[in-house]
Amino acid sequence: MRVKASTCREQEARQLDLAVNDPLESRRKVAAAAAKAWGIEAIQAEKREAGHLSPRDKLDAEIALEFAGENETDDLQDRD
């Protein structure tokens, strides 16, 4: 399942807030790392939402089309 860019940005902001304001240093470090990860995911989501496909997305689409073609062929053979 793909997460929307807006959700990623919301989580990034939440984690940044925790990274600054949490009373425990260990949790601030974890929150900072989480914020960075959410930011990276947000960039990927923004690219997807803008219509840019990654090589993995293209491969997934090709595989889906291949399966769809196989299903159509099977349906035609079943009718004969």
Buried (B, 14 or more C-beta within 10 A) or exposed (E): EEBEBEEBBEBBEBBBEBBEEBEEEEEBEBBBEBBBBBBEBBEBBBBBEEEEEEEEEEEEEEEEEEEEEEEEEEEEEEEE
